Amino acid sequence: MTAQTPDRFRADRPVPKPGIVEIEPYKPGKAKAEGVENPIKLSANENILGSSPKAQEAFAAAAGKLALYPDPRTTMVREAIAAKYDLEPERLLFGCGSDEVFQLLCQTFLEPGDNMVQPAHGFAAWAIGARACGAEIRNAPEKDLHVDVDALLEQVDERTRLVFVANPANPTGTWIPFSEIRRLHEALPPSVVLVLDGAYAEFQTGAATTEDFDLARHERNVVVTRTFSKIYGLAALRVGWGYLPLEMTQAVDRIRLPFNVNIPAQLAAVAALGDDDFRQRSIDLVETWRPWLTQQLGGLGLDVAPSAANFVLVGFPKTPGKTAVEAEAFLASKGYLVRGVGNYGLPDHVRITIGLEEHNRAVVDLLADFMGR
Ligand SMILES: *Cc1c(COP(=O)(O)O)cnc(C)c1O
């Protein structure tokens, strides 16, 4: 116990364990704008097309089953994913969103004094899970908003238990070639878990989206995670999953609470997996509008990071009147909610989820206005 730590055992009230009250709470994308009814939400990378009608039907059909506990093994989703992605079903781990998978990995591997290594602009949920275990977070600088493998490796020491990387990344949207991920893996000690967060993998044009699974299949320290929240449009139902080495799955499963994926979520997830048409429409929309937005916003003099995800990260000038904070407020006042990412160490950037055609055009027109003021 350090000198600053209150003596938890003699305090006049229950005091949380060290580190808890220093954790910065997760900030979700804004869902409301003052004075605007029904704003367009482009702040949380949700699927702008909604979700598969088949998934919605399956969800509705679950209404008759609310008195029942769900299957603790999430068997129906397990089998559907194993078949669709060609993975061993016993190596899959399901969570209340992939957020829970991250948290379970942290709880399984991190103890106070250990550390977790991530890129400087890493996804906030990873660090929350790690901090809750008393671990130190080590941020590796990024190179021009791209994950830098050498910088990650420099942060690794004998107390490193986990390395998290998302590819494509959030909030930058950028990606690195898979050869870089392989190089990272090869240089890591075998005792370190490499977590490859593939929340946006399906949106990366032209990438073989199975490379991460191919790597994980033969290694004892690689975890790949995916989610139903983005491409499948089921963020409300909270279903995420990981593909883990078998012995790691068995370890993590000991602390996973038994009924962590509910029945409506399981039914809708299976139906969503069967709707290739919805999945393809989601990809097509992003592939149509991502280059357009990148080009149009670039044409306004804004700095758009090359994106492989369903959003773009846009850099604004520091000039008063034209800053990222002001752009976010301006768009909100016009009914378009986007995400300021100052809490990700990017105070001059705004993250914008790719919307429907009319949303994308409106955002560009509004920002043209904003920049021309
Ligand atoms: C959205 C997102 C997820 C998904 O989280 P869920 O808990 O599955 O909804 C995971 N990782 C990153 C980087 C994300 O942006």
The ligand as an SDF file (V2000), in Angstrom:
LIG
                    3D

 15 15  0  0  0  0  0  0  0  0999 V2000
  -17.6470   -1.1390  -31.4690 C   0  0  0  0  0  0  0  0  0  0  0  0
  -16.3790   -1.8010  -31.1200 C   0  0  0  0  0  0  0  0  0  0  0  0
  -16.3690   -3.0500  -30.5170 C   0  0  0  0  0  0  0  0  0  0  0  0
  -17.6480   -3.7970  -30.2710 C   0  0  0  0  0  0  0  0  0  0  0  0
  -18.0450   -3.7600  -28.9800 O   0  0  0  0  0  0  0  0  0  0  0  0
  -19.3120   -4.6440  -28.5460 P   0  0  0  0  0  0  0  0  0  0  0  0
  -19.1200   -4.7280  -27.0720 O   0  0  0  0  0  0  0  0  0  0  0  0
  -19.1830   -5.9660  -29.2220 O   0  0  0  0  0  0  0  0  0  0  0  0
  -20.5180   -3.8860  -28.9550 O   0  0  0  0  0  0  0  0  0  0  0  0
  -15.1640   -3.6420  -30.2250 C   0  0  0  0  0  0  0  0  0  0  0  0
  -14.0100   -3.0390  -30.5320 N   0  0  0  0  0  0  0  0  0  0  0  0
  -13.9630   -1.8450  -31.1300 C   0  0  0  0  0  0  0  0  0  0  0  0
  -12.6530   -1.2580  -31.4900 C   0  0  0  0  0  0  0  0  0  0  0  0
  -15.1500   -1.1890  -31.4280 C   0  0  0  0  0  0  0  0  0  0  0  0
  -15.1100    0.0110  -32.0020 O   0  0  0  0  0  0  0  0  0  0  0  0
  1  2  1  0
  2  3  1  0
  2 14  2  0
  3  4  1  0
  3 10  2  0
  4  5  1  0
  5  6  1  0
  6  7  2  0
  6  8  1  0
  6  9  1  0
 10 11  1  0
 11 12  2  0
 12 13  1  0
 12 14  1  0
 14 15  1  0
M  END
$$$$
